[in-house]
C-alpha cells in the first residue's frame, strides 16, 4: 500500500510540475495601464499647528511643516495642509516619518495654482514592520529551533511562489483557479517535506492536503456559481477593471478561496498524521480501526478550534462591512444576500467543509502507512504539532 500511495504522490508532483511549466507567466510588466506606484518623497514632520484653513472660511486644518529626507531637495522644509476634521485626514505629530508628493508643474502658459506645493501621501511604515518581522523570526527560532528555521525557509518559498508565479500568471491571463490550485499544490509539496522531512507522516500529509485542496476547489466552484458570485463587489476588482486588466474576477475570487484554505489544511493534515504515528509508536497493538477512532477524536477537537479561527478571521476582515450593515435598515437575510457579505460566507463555509474532510482522509492514510512501518522505526519520528 505504501508503494501505491508513494506512486500517487509522485503523480501529483509530476502533474504539479507540468502545471507550473504550462501556466508559467510571460512578460506582465505593461499589462496594467495604471498602478499604485506614486513618486513620493520621504519627509519628517517638524511642526504641526491647527487653525482655520486659508481661503476656506471657518474650516479647521492642520498646517504641517515637514523636512524632506530624500530626493534632490533633501533638507528642504515644505508646508502641508490637512483637514483637522476627524475621519478625513490622519493626525500628524512632530517626529512622524511620512511620504509626500509634489504637485505637478502646470502646462506651459498656465499659471501655477496658489497653495502648498506638496501633499501628504502616507506614513513610512518600513521600520516598525521590519522590527516586527525580525521579532517574529527570533521567536520562531528560539521556540522551534531547527524545525522553526525550516518552517521559515518554507514560508519564504511559499511567498516567492505566490509573487513569482501565482500573481504574475493571473496578470498574464492564465485561468486564476487553475493557477491557484497548481500554486497551492506546489507550496504543499515543497513546504511540508521541507519542514517535516520524509517518511509516512509527510506522505500522508501531502496526499491528504492535495485531496482536500481539490475537494475545496470543487466546492468553491460549485457554490460560487450557485450563489452567482461575480467578484465585482470589492474596490480592488474595480481598480483592476479600470486599469485594463483582462481578468476573470470570478476566477480571482475562487483563487483566493483556494489559497486561503491551504493555510489551514496543511496544519490539520500534518497534525493528524503526527497523531496517528505517535499512537502507533506508543501502542503497537492498535489496529487500523483503533488508530483511526482515537486519532479522529483528536481531529475533532482540532477542527472545532480551527473552524472557529477560520470564521473569526473572515469576520475580522469583514468587520467594517458588518458595521455598515448593522447600522442600516437591512435585515440579516438581505445583508447575507449582498455579494460583499455572501462571498465571505461562501469562503468560510467552503474552507470549513474542506478542513473537516481533510481529517478523516488524512487519518485513514496515516493509519494505513503507520501499520506498514515497524513501531521501532516510528519511535524516532518527530511527532510535533506544526502550524
C-alpha positions as CSV (number, residue, x, y, z in Angstrom):
1,X,0.0,0.0,0.0
2,X,2.9,2.4,0.8
3,X,4.2,1.9,-2.7
4,X,0.8,2.7,-4.3
5,X,0.5,5.9,-2.2
6,X,4.0,6.9,-3.0
7,X,3.2,6.5,-6.7
8,X,0.1,8.7,-6.3
9,X,2.3,11.3,-4.6
10,X,4.8,11.1,-7.5
11,X,1.9,11.6,-10.0
12,X,0.7,14.6,-8.1
13,X,4.2,16.1,-8.0
14,X,4.7,15.5,-11.7
15,X,1.3,16.9,-12.6
16,X,2.1,20.0,-10.4
17,X,5.4,20.5,-12.2
18,X,3.7,20.2,-15.6
19,X,1.1,22.7,-14.4
20,X,3.8,25.1,-13.4
21,X,5.5,24.8,-16.8
22,X,2.3,25.2,-18.7
23,X,0.9,28.2,-16.7
24,X,4.3,29.9,-16.0
25,X,3.7,33.6,-16.9
26,X,5.3,35.5,-19.7
27,X,6.0,39.3,-19.6
28,X,3.4,41.1,-17.5
29,X,5.3,44.3,-17.0
30,X,3.0,46.5,-19.0
31,X,-0.3,44.7,-18.7
32,X,-1.9,47.2,-16.3
33,X,-2.5,50.7,-17.6
34,X,-2.0,52.2,-14.2
35,X,-0.8,51.2,-10.8
36,X,-0.4,52.1,-7.2
37,X,3.2,53.4,-7.6
38,X,3.5,57.1,-6.8
39,X,6.5,59.3,-7.0
40,X,6.6,60.1,-3.3
41,X,9.4,61.7,-1.2
42,X,10.3,60.8,2.4
43,X,9.9,63.5,5.0
44,X,9.8,64.1,8.7
45,X,7.2,66.2,10.4
46,X,8.8,69.2,12.2
47,X,5.8,71.2,13.4
48,X,2.0,70.9,13.5
49,X,-0.4,73.7,14.2
50,X,-4.2,73.7,14.0
51,X,-6.0,76.8,12.7
52,X,-8.6,77.8,10.1
53,X,-7.8,76.8,6.6
54,X,-6.5,79.7,4.4
55,X,-9.3,80.6,2.0
56,X,-11.8,78.1,3.3
57,X,-13.7,80.1,5.8
58,X,-14.1,78.5,9.3
59,X,-13.0,75.0,8.3
60,X,-10.2,73.7,10.6
61,X,-6.9,72.5,9.2
62,X,-3.6,71.0,10.3
63,X,-0.9,73.2,9.0
64,X,2.2,71.0,8.9
65,X,5.8,71.9,8.4
66,X,7.9,68.9,7.2
67,X,11.6,68.4,6.3
68,X,12.3,66.4,3.2
69,X,14.7,63.5,3.9
70,X,15.1,62.0,0.5
71,X,15.4,63.1,-3.2
72,X,17.1,66.1,-4.7
73,X,15.5,68.5,-2.3
74,X,16.6,66.6,0.9
75,X,16.8,69.0,3.8
76,X,14.2,71.4,2.4
77,X,11.3,72.4,4.6
78,X,7.8,72.2,3.0
79,X,4.3,73.2,4.1
80,X,1.4,70.7,4.0
81,X,-2.3,71.4,4.6
82,X,-4.5,68.6,6.0
83,X,-8.1,68.6,7.3
84,X,-8.5,68.7,11.1
85,X,-11.9,67.1,11.0
86,X,-11.8,63.6,12.4
87,X,-12.1,60.9,9.8
88,X,-10.9,62.9,6.8
89,X,-7.1,63.0,7.3
90,X,-4.8,61.4,9.9
91,X,-3.5,63.4,12.8
92,X,0.2,64.2,12.4
93,X,2.7,64.8,15.2
94,X,6.2,66.2,15.2
95,X,8.7,63.4,14.5
96,X,6.4,61.3,12.3
97,X,8.0,59.8,9.3
98,X,5.8,60.4,6.3
99,X,5.8,60.4,2.5
100,X,4.7,63.5,0.5
101,X,4.0,64.1,-3.2
102,X,4.8,67.3,-5.1
103,X,2.1,69.0,-7.2
104,X,2.8,68.6,-10.9
105,X,4.1,71.5,-12.9
106,X,1.4,73.5,-14.7
107,X,1.3,73.2,-18.5
108,X,3.3,75.9,-20.4
109,X,1.5,79.3,-20.4
110,X,-0.7,78.4,-17.4
111,X,-0.1,79.9,-14.0
112,X,0.5,77.7,-11.0
113,X,-2.4,77.5,-8.5
114,X,-1.6,79.2,-5.3
115,X,-1.2,77.0,-2.2
116,X,1.1,74.3,-0.8
117,X,3.3,72.6,-3.4
118,X,3.3,69.3,-1.5
119,X,0.6,67.0,-0.3
120,X,0.6,64.3,2.4
121,X,0.6,60.8,0.8
122,X,1.1,58.2,3.5
123,X,3.2,57.2,6.5
124,X,6.6,55.5,6.3
125,X,6.0,52.0,7.8
126,X,9.2,50.2,6.9
127,X,10.9,50.4,10.3
128,X,8.1,49.1,12.5
129,X,7.3,46.3,10.0
130,X,10.9,45.3,9.9
131,X,11.2,45.3,13.7
132,X,8.1,43.1,14.0
133,X,9.4,40.7,11.3
134,X,12.7,40.3,13.0
135,X,11.0,39.7,16.3
136,X,8.8,37.0,14.7
137,X,11.8,35.3,13.2
138,X,13.7,35.4,16.5
139,X,10.8,34.0,18.4
140,X,10.2,31.2,15.9
141,X,13.9,30.3,16.0
142,X,14.1,30.4,19.8
143,X,11.0,28.3,20.3
144,X,11.2,25.8,17.4
145,X,14.9,25.9,16.7
146,X,15.9,23.8,13.7
147,X,12.3,23.0,12.8
148,X,11.5,26.6,13.1
149,X,14.3,27.6,10.7
150,X,13.0,25.0,8.2
151,X,9.5,26.5,8.6
152,X,10.8,30.0,7.9
153,X,12.6,28.7,4.7
154,X,9.3,27.1,3.7
155,X,7.5,30.3,4.3
156,X,10.0,32.1,2.1
157,X,9.4,29.5,-0.7
158,X,5.6,30.0,-0.3
159,X,5.8,33.8,-0.6
160,X,8.2,33.5,-3.5
161,X,5.9,31.1,-5.4
162,X,2.9,33.4,-4.9
163,X,4.9,36.5,-6.0
164,X,6.8,34.9,-8.9
165,X,4.1,32.5,-10.2
166,X,0.6,33.0,-8.9
167,X,0.3,36.8,-9.2
168,X,2.1,37.2,-12.5
169,X,0.3,34.2,-14.1
170,X,-3.1,35.6,-13.2
171,X,-2.0,39.0,-14.6
172,X,-0.8,37.2,-17.7
173,X,-4.3,36.0,-18.3
174,X,-4.0,32.4,-17.2
175,X,-7.1,30.8,-15.5
176,X,-7.0,32.0,-11.9
177,X,-8.5,28.8,-10.4
178,X,-6.0,26.6,-12.2
179,X,-3.1,28.9,-11.2
180,X,-4.3,28.8,-7.6
181,X,-4.6,25.0,-7.5
182,X,-1.2,24.4,-9.1
183,X,0.5,27.1,-6.9
184,X,-1.1,25.7,-3.7
185,X,-0.1,22.1,-4.6
186,X,3.5,23.3,-5.3
187,X,3.6,25.1,-1.9
188,X,2.4,21.9,-0.1
189,X,4.8,19.7,-2.0
190,X,7.7,22.0,-1.1
191,X,7.0,23.2,2.4
192,X,5.6,20.0,4.1
193,X,8.7,17.8,3.3
194,X,11.0,20.7,4.0
195,X,9.6,21.3,7.5
196,X,9.0,17.7,8.4
197,X,11.4,15.6,6.3
198,X,10.4,12.4,4.5
199,X,8.6,9.4,5.8
200,X,5.0,8.3,6.3
201,X,3.9,11.4,8.1
202,X,4.9,13.7,5.3
203,X,3.4,11.3,2.6
204,X,0.1,11.1,4.4
205,X,0.0,14.9,5.0
206,X,0.9,15.7,1.4
207,X,-1.8,13.4,-0.1
208,X,-4.4,14.5,2.5
209,X,-3.7,18.2,1.7
210,X,-3.8,17.6,-2.1
211,X,-7.1,15.7,-2.0
212,X,-8.7,18.1,0.4
213,X,-7.5,21.1,-1.6
214,X,-9.0,19.7,-4.8
215,X,-12.3,19.0,-3.0
216,X,-12.3,22.5,-1.6
217,X,-11.7,24.0,-5.1
218,X,-14.6,21.9,-6.4
219,X,-16.9,23.1,-3.7
220,X,-15.8,26.7,-4.2
221,X,-16.5,26.4,-8.0
222,X,-20.0,24.9,-7.5
223,X,-21.2,27.3,-4.8
224,X,-19.7,30.4,-6.4
225,X,-21.8,29.6,-9.5
226,X,-24.8,28.6,-7.4
227,X,-24.7,31.9,-5.4
228,X,-24.0,33.9,-8.5
229,X,-20.8,35.5,-7.0
230,X,-19.2,37.7,-9.6
231,X,-16.2,39.2,-7.8
232,X,-17.3,42.8,-8.7
233,X,-18.0,43.8,-5.1
234,X,-14.5,44.8,-4.0
235,X,-12.6,48.0,-4.6
236,X,-9.7,46.0,-5.8
237,X,-11.8,44.4,-8.5
238,X,-12.9,47.9,-9.7
239,X,-9.3,49.1,-9.8
240,X,-8.2,46.0,-11.8
241,X,-11.1,46.7,-14.3
242,X,-10.2,50.4,-14.6
243,X,-6.5,49.5,-15.0
244,X,-7.3,47.5,-18.1
245,X,-6.6,44.0,-16.6
246,X,-8.3,41.4,-18.7
247,X,-9.0,39.1,-15.7
248,X,-11.9,36.8,-14.7
249,X,-13.0,38.4,-11.4
250,X,-15.0,35.3,-10.6
251,X,-11.9,33.2,-11.1
252,X,-9.9,35.6,-8.9
253,X,-12.5,35.1,-6.2
254,X,-12.2,31.3,-6.5
255,X,-8.4,31.5,-6.4
256,X,-8.5,33.5,-3.2
257,X,-10.7,30.8,-1.6
258,X,-8.3,28.0,-2.6
259,X,-5.1,29.8,-1.4
260,X,-6.8,30.8,1.9
261,X,-7.9,27.2,2.5
262,X,-4.3,25.9,2.1
263,X,-3.2,27.9,5.1
264,X,-5.3,25.7,7.5
265,X,-5.3,22.4,5.5
266,X,-1.6,21.7,5.9
267,X,-1.8,22.4,9.6
268,X,-4.6,19.9,10.1
269,X,-3.1,17.2,7.9
270,X,0.3,17.3,9.4
271,X,-1.2,17.2,12.9
272,X,-3.4,14.2,12.1
273,X,-0.6,12.3,10.5
274,X,1.6,13.1,13.6
275,X,-1.1,11.9,15.9
276,X,-1.6,8.6,14.2
277,X,2.2,7.8,14.1
278,X,2.5,8.8,17.8
279,X,-0.3,6.4,18.7
280,X,1.2,3.6,16.7
281,X,4.6,4.1,18.3
282,X,3.1,4.3,21.8
283,X,0.9,1.2,21.4
284,X,1.9,-1.2,18.6
285,X,-1.1,-3.4,19.2
286,X,-3.5,-0.9,17.8
287,X,-5.1,-1.9,14.5
288,X,-6.5,0.3,11.8
289,X,-9.9,0.8,13.4
290,X,-8.5,1.7,16.8
291,X,-5.9,4.0,15.3
292,X,-8.5,5.8,13.2
293,X,-11.0,6.1,16.0
294,X,-8.6,7.5,18.6
295,X,-7.0,9.9,16.1
296,X,-10.4,11.1,14.9
297,X,-11.2,12.2,18.5
298,X,-8.1,14.4,18.5
299,X,-9.0,15.6,15.0
300,X,-12.5,16.7,16.1
301,X,-11.0,18.9,18.8
302,X,-8.6,20.4,16.4
303,X,-11.2,21.0,13.7
304,X,-13.6,22.7,16.2
305,X,-10.8,25.1,17.2
306,X,-9.6,25.7,13.7
307,X,-13.0,26.3,12.2
308,X,-13.6,28.9,14.9
309,X,-10.3,30.5,14.0
310,X,-11.2,30.5,10.3
311,X,-14.6,32.1,10.9
312,X,-13.2,34.7,13.2
313,X,-10.5,35.5,10.6
314,X,-13.1,36.2,7.9
315,X,-15.3,38.2,10.4
316,X,-12.3,40.3,11.4
317,X,-11.6,41.0,7.7
318,X,-15.2,42.0,7.1
319,X,-15.8,44.0,10.3
320,X,-16.2,47.4,8.6
321,X,-18.8,46.0,6.2
322,X,-20.6,44.3,9.2
323,X,-20.7,47.7,11.0
324,X,-22.2,49.4,8.0
325,X,-24.9,46.7,7.7
326,X,-25.6,46.7,11.4
327,X,-26.2,50.5,11.4
328,X,-28.5,50.3,8.4
329,X,-32.1,49.1,7.9
330,X,-31.0,45.9,6.2
331,X,-32.2,42.7,7.8
332,X,-29.9,39.7,8.3
333,X,-31.3,38.0,5.2
334,X,-30.8,41.0,3.0
335,X,-27.3,41.5,4.3
336,X,-26.3,37.9,3.6
337,X,-27.7,38.2,0.1
338,X,-25.3,41.1,-0.8
339,X,-22.2,39.9,-2.6
340,X,-19.8,41.7,-0.3
341,X,-21.1,39.5,2.6
342,X,-22.1,36.4,0.7
343,X,-18.6,35.9,-0.7
344,X,-17.1,35.8,2.8
345,X,-19.8,33.4,3.9
346,X,-19.2,31.1,1.0
347,X,-15.4,31.2,1.5
348,X,-15.8,30.4,5.2
349,X,-18.2,27.5,4.7
350,X,-16.2,26.1,1.8
351,X,-12.9,26.3,3.7
352,X,-14.5,24.8,6.8
353,X,-16.0,21.8,4.9
354,X,-12.7,21.2,3.1
355,X,-11.0,21.3,6.5
356,X,-13.4,18.8,8.1
357,X,-13.0,16.5,5.1
358,X,-9.2,16.6,5.5
359,X,-9.3,15.0,9.0
360,X,-10.8,11.5,8.2
361,X,-9.0,11.3,4.9
362,X,-5.5,12.1,6.3
363,X,-6.2,10.0,9.4
364,X,-7.0,7.0,7.2
365,X,-4.0,7.5,5.0
366,X,-1.7,7.9,8.0
367,X,-3.1,4.8,9.7
368,X,-2.5,2.7,6.6
369,X,1.1,3.9,6.3
370,X,1.7,3.5,10.1
371,X,0.6,-0.1,10.0
372,X,3.2,-0.7,7.3
373,X,6.0,0.5,9.5
374,X,7.8,-1.1,12.4
375,X,6.9,0.6,15.7
376,X,10.6,0.9,16.5
377,X,11.1,2.9,13.3
378,X,8.3,5.3,14.3
379,X,9.9,5.9,17.7
380,X,12.4,8.3,16.2
381,X,9.9,10.3,14.2
382,X,9.2,13.8,15.2
383,X,5.5,13.9,16.1
384,X,5.4,17.6,16.9
385,X,2.4,19.7,16.1
386,X,3.1,22.2,13.3
387,X,1.3,25.3,12.2
